[in-house]
């Protein structure tokens, strides 16, 4: 893949940034603080989900939202895609050809990037970028100087060594699950074997119950024939008993009907007597009852007339009330006309005062508007003073930090000299050790004090001195010299560590100086804004004094305008009031006319009360007689009907007596033919026979049920036997799965170090070749060891990473990281942020040449070099200069 375009909007120092990129090596250059590293950070954030600080700090100061767009050509399908991400929640992949979003939100975008970056699904893109693709500035060599445990944490995750261990641990759960399954199957087999132990006993019991059922079936037939004979005899006797009971019921019904008919006849005779007595009472009070009805009718008519009279009275009362209201309105309107005349006189006096009030209020409102326009500026000045105070505190703290970093960066310029001195001392120690090894081999070859080369006594020996003693003395001198050199190198190593710390602090100092400059600039802008607002506010106190005077003047005048408006409103109603007064006078005349008419109508009802009293007295006198008439009228009218019902009752009683005589004779004859004792005896015999039959049938049913149960047990146990055989097969299958799972788990556990070793071996070969190309020395060999440290073989000796010069460390780290990227993914893209740190001019030039060579050989599609010097400009395929915005 290769990145074709990067667009930034409101990201850190970039308000708007847009740049096309080609394949090959691109040098991104510019002054410190220009925003070169921000371009790498935007790519890391968009494509690899890596951002080392909060999104709010990634946003350009003062803006609400920032965004990054990275367009790249995929190696997966050779098509272009644009990945968009902003500081809010926006994150998606856009297809420029189809003009649609093809992935939205983080999960979908991650799956898309895994596929098109050519890495395995689930790869930690953040670790891959941080470790190999775009190592943060100042940390390129840090991990190789770290402890073994920290190196393993970093690279085990990248090489996915932990996934083998994790897989082995997860398979332990699978093994345990299969083991539990095996235990469960074994328990099922054991239960089945326990149940099958009863199979033979159940078969024997089944044969016994089948024989018993056969015998009981024969007994049942004999008892059934006996029961049938007794049922026939009992049936005949039951029929006789039923006839007796039916005739007895009929006899009882006839007796009941006779008694009822006699009772009804007596009751009807009493009712006839009561009706005859009621007829006598009705005849005695009939005249008074009629008088009562006549009086009641007259009262109803008089009640109607009284309602009409009351309506007339109410109408007269309403008219009088209306007249009172109209007269009150007449007086009110007259008073209103007086008030209108007074208001007309007041208008001439209020008009000058109202004009003065308007002028005073206009002056006051203008002053209020001026003050209102300045008051937000007054609040803004307070806010700016607070912000300036905060900035002064931040500037003071920043100045102290810069001062501290300046002090701690002292000595950084000595790093190259100390590294060269360390290299020279290391070389001298190596030379002395090589000489010591040669002398020791020479000493072992000495025989009888003769020179092993000339096979004769050495002529350079002093008198009394042996060749062996001469060589041994040389050993002591060399070892002493080595010890001195190593002590000196150790002291130099401490100086190198201190110089490296100073170098790191110097790099931080540049960032903090830029931050201090930003604070200073921001303070200048705020101070200018504050001074401008304060200048505008200079006349605010005078305006407030003028406003106070204007308010006092308005209060002094009062509110004559409102009084004038009220007086004009009153005068404006004069015509309406005069019209309403005329209408009131017309209404008064109409009401007086209506009142006279209603009084004349009321005169026709003057005798109503005397007529009402006479009718009421007559109604009260005859009320008791009328009530007695009403109470007995209905009963008196039923005399003829009562006489007819008594005749009917006498005829019905005679018929019942005639029918009852025949029923009585039939019942006596039937009771004589029925033998109750024989009937009870036959019933007892039938009950005993049916009891024996029920017992026999119950025993037969029990035997048959037991046969069925035993048959079911036999069938179930046969099924248990088949299931047990299947469980045995399942147990054997699960045991094979368990053995295979344990084998895979053990293999995965053993594979983790083997996989790591394999990766290390191939990365080491690739890194060694790259290192030789970068340094231009084919005799040096770089090794990446199994504890993820870097060792440089030179002149037959191993030099650990910690004692290498800064330039050698940078070249070695660069070689290993590029080799890692090449081995672990299909990504042929890398970012180098200030890679020439700690390198002299020659090595910087060689590194630039080799980085370009890597690109030209198509080992990598695209390489980005971020640097503030011009070393790479002559070797890069393209140069992008980033300046201040």
Long-range contacts (C-beta under 8 A, 24 or more apart in sequence): 1-72, 1-73, 1-74, 1-75, 1-76, 1-116, 1-117, 1-118, 1-826, 1-827, 1-828, 1-829, 1-861, 2-72, 2-73, 2-828, 2-829, 2-861, 2-862, 3-43, 3-70, 3-71, 3-72, 3-829, 3-862, 4-71, 4-72, 4-73, 4-80, 5-69, 5-70, 5-71, 5-82, 6-39, 6-42, 6-43, 6-68, 6-69, 6-70, 6-71, 7-68, 7-69, 7-70, 7-71, 8-38, 8-39, 8-42, 8-66, 8-67, 8-68, 8-69, 9-66, 9-67, 9-68, 10-59, 10-60, 10-63, 10-65, 10-66, 10-67, 11-38, 11-42, 11-58, 11-59, 11-60, 11-66, 11-67, 11-68, 12-38, 12-41, 12-58, 12-59, 12-60, 13-38, 13-60, 13-884, 13-885, 14-38, 14-60, 14-885, 15-60, 15-885, 16-885, 17-882, 19-880, 21-862, 21-878, 21-880, 22-877, 22-878, 23-855, 23-861, 23-862, 23-877, 24-852, 24-855, 24-856, 24-862, 24-863, 24-876, 24-877, 24-878, 25-851, 25-852, 25-855, 25-862, 25-863, 25-864, 25-865, 25-872, 25-875, 25-876, 25-877, 25-878, 26-862, 26-863, 26-864, 26-865, 26-876, 26-877, 26-878, 26-879, 26-880, 27-865, 27-867, 27-872, 27-873, 27-875, 27-876, 27-878, 27-879, 27-880, 28-864, 28-865, 28-866, 28-867, 28-880, 28-882, 29-866, 29-867, 29-868, 29-869, 29-870, 29-872, 29-873, 29-879, 29-880, 29-881, 29-882, 30-868, 30-881, 30-882, 30-883, 31-868, 31-883, 31-884, 32-510, 32-514, 32-868, 33-510, 33-511, 33-514, 33-517, 33-884, 34-882, 34-883, 34-884, 35-882, 35-885, 36-833, 36-866, 36-868, 36-882, 37-137, 37-833, 37-866, 39-864, 39-866, 39-882, 40-134, 40-831, 40-833, 40-864, 40-866, 42-68, 42-70, 43-68, 43-70, 43-134, 43-831, 44-129, 44-134, 45-85, 46-70, 46-83, 46-84, 46-85, 47-72, 47-83, 47-113, 47-117, 47-125, 47-129, 48-113, 48-125, 48-126, 48-128, 48-129, 48-133, 48-134, 49-106, 49-110, 49-125, 49-126, 50-125, 50-126, 50-129, 50-130, 52-136, 55-87, 56-87, 58-87, 59-87, 71-96, 74-116, 75-116, 75-118, 75-826, 75-828, 75-861, 76-115, 76-116, 76-118, 77-116, 81-112, 81-116, 83-109, 83-113, 117-825, 117-826, 117-827, 118-825, 118-826, 118-827, 119-824, 119-825, 119-826, 119-827, 120-160, 123-160, 123-825, 124-157, 124-158, 127-154, 127-157, 127-158, 128-158, 128-821, 128-824, 128-825, 128-827, 131-155, 131-158, 131-817, 131-820, 132-158, 132-817, 132-818, 132-820, 132-821, 132-824, 132-830, 133-821, 133-827, 133-829, 133-830, 133-831, 134-830, 134-831, 134-833, 135-813, 135-817, 135-833, 136-833, 137-507, 137-833, 137-834, 137-866, 138-504, 138-507, 138-834, 138-837, 140-810, 140-813, 140-814, 140-817, 140-833, 140-835, 140-837, 141-801, 141-809, 141-810, 141-812, 141-813, 144-788, 144-789, 144-790, 144-801, 144-809, 144-812, 144-813, 144-816, 145-801, 145-802, 145-809, 148-787, 148-788, 148-789, 151-787, 151-788, 151-789, 152-787, 152-788, 154-788, 155-788, 156-756, 158-820, 158-824, 159-755, 159-756, 159-759, 159-824, 160-755, 161-752, 161-753, 161-755, 161-756, 162-752, 164-748, 164-749, 164-751, 164-752, 164-755, 165-748, 165-749, 165-752, 167-748, 168-745, 168-746, 168-748, 168-749, 168-752, 171-741, 171-744, 171-745, 171-748, 172-745, 174-741, 175-738, 175-741, 175-742, 175-745, 178-734, 178-737, 178-738, 178-741, 179-738, 181-734, 182-731, 182-734, 182-735, 182-738, 185-727, 185-730, 185-731, 185-734, 186-731, 188-723, 188-724, 188-727, 189-724, 189-727, 189-728, 189-731, 192-720, 192-721, 192-723, 192-724, 192-727, 193-724, 195-717, 195-720, 196-717, 196-720, 196-721, 196-724, 198-717, 199-714, 199-717, 202-710, 202-713, 202-714, 202-717, 203-714, 205-706, 205-710, 206-707, 206-710, 206-711, 206-714, 209-703, 209-706, 209-707, 209-710, 210-707, 212-699, 212-703, 213-700, 213-703, 213-704, 213-707, 216-696, 216-699, 216-700, 216-703, 217-700, 219-696, 220-693, 220-696, 220-697, 220-700, 223-689, 223-692, 223-693, 223-696, 224-693, 226-689, 227-686, 227-689, 227-690, 227-693, 230-682, 230-685, 230-686, 230-689, 231-686, 233-682, 233-686, 234-679, 234-682, 234-683, 234-686, 237-674, 237-675, 237-678, 237-679, 237-682, 238-679, 240-670, 240-673, 240-674, 240-679, 241-674, 241-676, 241-679, 243-670, 243-674, 244-667, 244-670, 244-671, 244-674, 247-663, 247-666, 247-667, 247-670, 247-671, 248-667, 248-671, 250-663, 250-667, 251-660, 251-663, 251-664, 251-667, 254-656, 254-659, 254-660, 254-663, 254-664, 255-660, 257-656, 258-653, 258-656, 258-657, 258-660, 261-649, 261-652, 261-653, 261-656, 262-653, 264-649, 265-646, 265-649, 265-650, 265-653, 268-642, 268-645, 268-646, 268-649, 269-646, 271-642, 272-639, 272-642, 272-643, 272-646, 274-635, 275-635, 275-636, 275-638, 275-639, 275-642, 276-639, 278-632, 278-635, 278-636, 279-632, 279-636, 279-639, 281-628, 281-632, 281-636, 282-629, 282-632, 282-633, 282-636, 285-625, 285-626, 285-628, 285-629, 286-629, 288-621, 288-622, 288-625, 288-626, 288-629, 289-622, 289-625, 289-626, 289-629, 289-630, 291-618, 291-621, 291-622, 292-618, 292-619, 292-622, 292-623, 292-625, 292-626, 293-626, 294-618, 295-615, 295-616, 295-618, 295-619, 295-622, 296-619, 298-611, 298-615, 299-612, 299-615, 299-616, 299-619, 302-608, 302-611, 302-612, 302-615, 305-605, 305-608, 306-608, 306-612, 308-605, 309-602, 309-605, 309-608, 312-598, 312-601, 312-602, 312-605, 313-602, 315-594, 315-598, 316-595, 316-598, 316-599, 316-602, 319-591, 319-594, 319-595, 319-598, 320-595, 322-587, 322-591, 323-588, 323-591, 323-592, 323-595, 326-584, 326-587, 326-588, 326-591, 327-588, 329-580, 329-584, 330-581, 330-584, 330-585, 330-588, 333-577, 333-580, 333-581, 333-584, 334-581, 336-573, 336-577, 337-574, 337-577, 337-578, 337-581, 339-570, 340-570, 340-571, 340-573, 340-574, 340-577, 343-566, 343-567, 343-568, 343-570, 343-571, 344-567, 344-571, 346-563, 346-567, 347-564, 347-567, 347-568, 347-571, 350-560, 350-563, 350-564, 350-567, 351-564, 353-557, 353-560, 353-564, 354-560, 354-561, 354-564, 356-557, 356-560, 357-554, 357-557, 357-558, 357-559, 357-560, 357-561, 358-561, 360-550, 360-553, 360-554, 360-557, 361-554, 363-550, 363-553, 364-547, 364-550, 364-551, 364-553, 364-554, 367-543, 367-546, 367-547, 367-550, 368-547, 370-543, 371-540, 371-543, 371-544, 371-547, 374-536, 374-537, 374-540, 374-543, 377-533, 377-536, 377-537, 378-537, 378-540, 380-529, 380-533, 381-530, 381-533, 381-534, 381-537, 384-526, 384-529, 384-530, 384-533, 385-530, 387-526, 388-523, 388-526, 388-527, 388-530, 391-519, 391-522, 391-523, 391-526, 392-523, 394-519, 395-516, 395-519, 395-520, 395-523, 398-512, 398-515, 398-516, 398-519, 399-516, 401-512, 402-509, 402-512, 402-513, 402-516, 405-505, 405-506, 405-508, 405-509, 405-512, 406-509, 408-501, 408-502, 408-505, 409-502, 409-503, 409-505, 409-506, 409-509, 410-502, 411-495, 411-498, 411-499, 411-502, 412-499, 412-502, 412-503, 412-505, 412-506, 414-495, 414-499, 415-496, 415-499, 415-500, 415-502, 415-503, 415-806, 415-838, 416-805, 416-806, 416-838, 416-840, 418-492, 418-495, 418-496, 418-499, 419-496, 419-805, 419-806, 419-807, 419-838, 420-805, 421-492, 422-489, 422-492, 422-493, 422-496, 422-803, 422-805, 423-805, 425-485, 425-488, 425-489, 425-492, 426-489, 426-799, 426-803, 427-795, 428-485, 429-482, 429-485, 429-486, 429-489, 430-795, 430-796, 430-797, 432-478, 432-481, 432-482, 432-485, 433-482, 433-797, 434-796, 435-478, 436-475, 436-478, 436-479, 436-482, 439-471, 439-474, 439-475, 439-478, 440-475, 442-471, 443-468, 443-471, 443-472, 443-475, 446-471, 493-802, 493-803, 500-806, 503-806, 503-837, 503-838, 507-837, 753-786, 756-786, 757-786, 759-823, 759-824, 760-784, 760-785, 760-786, 760-788, 762-823, 763-816, 763-819, 763-820, 763-823, 764-819, 766-818, 766-819, 766-822, 766-823, 767-812, 767-815, 767-816, 767-818, 767-819, 768-815, 770-814, 770-815, 770-818, 770-819, 770-850, 770-854, 771-811, 771-812, 771-815, 773-850, 773-853, 773-854, 774-811, 774-814, 774-815, 774-846, 774-847, 774-850, 775-808, 775-811, 775-843, 775-846, 776-846, 782-812, 782-815, 782-816, 784-816, 784-819, 790-816, 805-838, 806-837, 806-838, 806-839, 807-838, 807-839, 807-840, 807-843, 809-838, 810-835, 810-836, 810-837, 810-838, 810-839, 810-847, 811-839, 811-843, 811-847, 814-847, 818-854, 818-860, 822-859, 822-860, 828-859, 828-860, 828-861, 828-862, 829-860, 829-861, 829-862, 829-863, 830-860, 830-862, 830-863, 830-864, 831-863, 831-864, 831-866, 832-863, 832-864, 832-865, 832-866, 833-866, 834-866, 834-867, 834-868, 835-865, 835-867, 836-867, 836-869, 836-871, 841-871, 844-869, 844-871, 845-871, 847-871, 848-872, 848-874, 848-875, 848-876, 849-875, 851-875, 852-876, 852-877
